[in-house]
């Protein structure tokens, strides 16, 4: 394959690939925006929360935001290309520079009507089971009542006692209810916590 053939294939394929990436990042950006708006509504009902942990790659993510922002600026201001030509890079810029850092501001933990896990909000009515995973970190495992869905909530060591107490209170108040699932041996559900 000659270099000319390769450059023609890239010239045709790259804009399509960037468009598809842009659509994917648009979906992710809208999802993160929707989660942040939901968090803003729930924020007043927080009972026990803590900030989400920054991943190790947080600095790299911000650097990628800067790179994509520079690419968008270069395409629009320097090359004076149509806005649509910078769609893919623009969506990636929004994700890395704004949406992802904004999602880290969502308080994980307990709210009046549910738990905000690593992957989103789970209402108490949807929880059919709880379990703890104790490795290097403490993780509360939330098992969905009807679907085959498991969510995780990383719990800081200094909040472990408060979380256990709050779970016992929620179970005692029947906000979280396990009876009717699996074997009901008449035991107190609070012992699960």
N, C-alpha and C positions, 0 to 999 in steps of 0.2 A: 504494500500500500504506500503510495507516494505521500509526501508531506502535503501536497495540494489537496488530495482526497481527504486526508485527516482534518485539515483546516475547514473544508467545506462541511464535513459531517459535524464538527464542533459548532460551526456558525449556524447550522440549522437546529441542532439538538440542544445547545446550551440555553437559548431563550425559552424553549419548551420546558426544559428541566427547571429553570428558575421560576417559570410560571407555576408549575406543579408544586414546587417547594413553597412558593408564596401562598398558594391556596391552603396547603397544609398548615403553615404557620398562622394564616388568618384564622383557621378553625381553632387552633390552640390559643391564640390571643383572645378570641371571643370567649372561649371557655374560661380562661383565667380571669378575664374581666367580669364575667358572670359570677364566678366564685368570689371575687373581691367585693362585688356589690352585695351578694348574699351575706358575706361576712360583716359588711357595714351595717346591714339590717339587724343581724344577730348580736352584734357587739355589745349592745346595752344589756343583754341577758347573760353575759359571761358570769360564770360561777367560779371557775378555776382554769386559768389559761396561762400559756407561756408562749413566747415568740418561736416561730419556726427556726430551725437551725440552718445556718448558711452552709451549703455544701463546700467541699474543698475546692471545687472548680469555679467558685463564685467570681474570682478575679478574672479568670479566663472568659467567663460569660460576659462580663462587662467589657473586656477587651474586644470580644467579637461584636458587641454592640457598637463600639467605636469604629471598628473596621467596616461594618455594614453601613453605618451612618456616613462614613467617608465615601463609600462606593455610591450611595444614593446622591450625596452632594456632587460628586464628580460627574455622574451621569446626567443629573438635572442642570447643574450650574455650568459646568465646564463643557460638556459635550452637547448641551441643550437638546437632549433627547426627550421624547414624550414621557409623561409621568408613568404611563403603563409599562414602559421599558424598565422602570426601577421598582415594579411591584414586588417581585420576589425578594430583592434585597431590602426593600422598605419593611416588609412584614417580618423579616429576620431581625432588622434593626429594632423594630417595636418590641419584639419578643425579648431580645437580649438586653436592651437598654431600659425597658420600662415594665413589660408584663411580668417577666420572671422575677425581677427585684421586688415588684409590687406584691407578688404572690407570697413572698417570704414574710410580709408584714401581717399575714393572717395568723391570728392567735389560735394555736392548737390547744385542745383541751375540752372542758365541759361548759356547756351552755344550758339554759333552762330547759330546752326541748331536745337536746342531743349532744353529740360529741363530734368535734372537728378533728378528723384523723389526718394522716399524711396525704390522703387522696381526696378529701372533701368531707362534707357534713353527713352524719348518719343520725337520724332521729332515734330516740330511745325505743319507740314502737317497732323499729326495724331490727333491733338487736335481739337475736335469739340465743346467743351464747357469748361468753367471755372467757378468755384464757390469758395467762401471762407467759411471756417468753423472756427468760432471764439469761442473756448472754453477757457480752460486754456492756450492753445497754439494756434497760428495761423497756419492754414493748408490750402494750396492752393489745390483744388480738380481739377484734370485734367480729363476730360471726353473724351474718345476715339471717333473719328469721325465715325467709321463704326462698331466697335465691342462693345459689352456690357462689357466694361472694364473701370475701374476707377483707377487712380493712385493718390497718395497723396504726397505732398511736405510740410514738416514742415518748416515754415519760422520763423527765429528768430525775436523777437520784434524789434530789432534795424535795421533790413533790410526791414521792412514792406513797408515803403515809397519808397525805391529804387525798390523793387519788383513791386509795383503798377505802378510806372513810367515806368519801363522797359516793363511791360505787355502792357501798353498803347502805347508805341512806337512800339512794335512788331505788335499790332493790326493795328495801323495806317500804318505801312509798309506792311501790308497784309501778314506777316509771319504767324500770327494766324488769321484764317478767319472763321467766323461763318455763313455768309450768305448762304442761301440754306438749312439750317437745321431748321426744325420746322417752326415757323411763322417768316416771315421777315416783320416787321412793319415799315421798313425804318428808324429805330433809329440808332444812331451812336453806333457801336459795342464797342467802348472804354468805354461806360457807364457801361458795364457789370463788368469791373474791378473795 
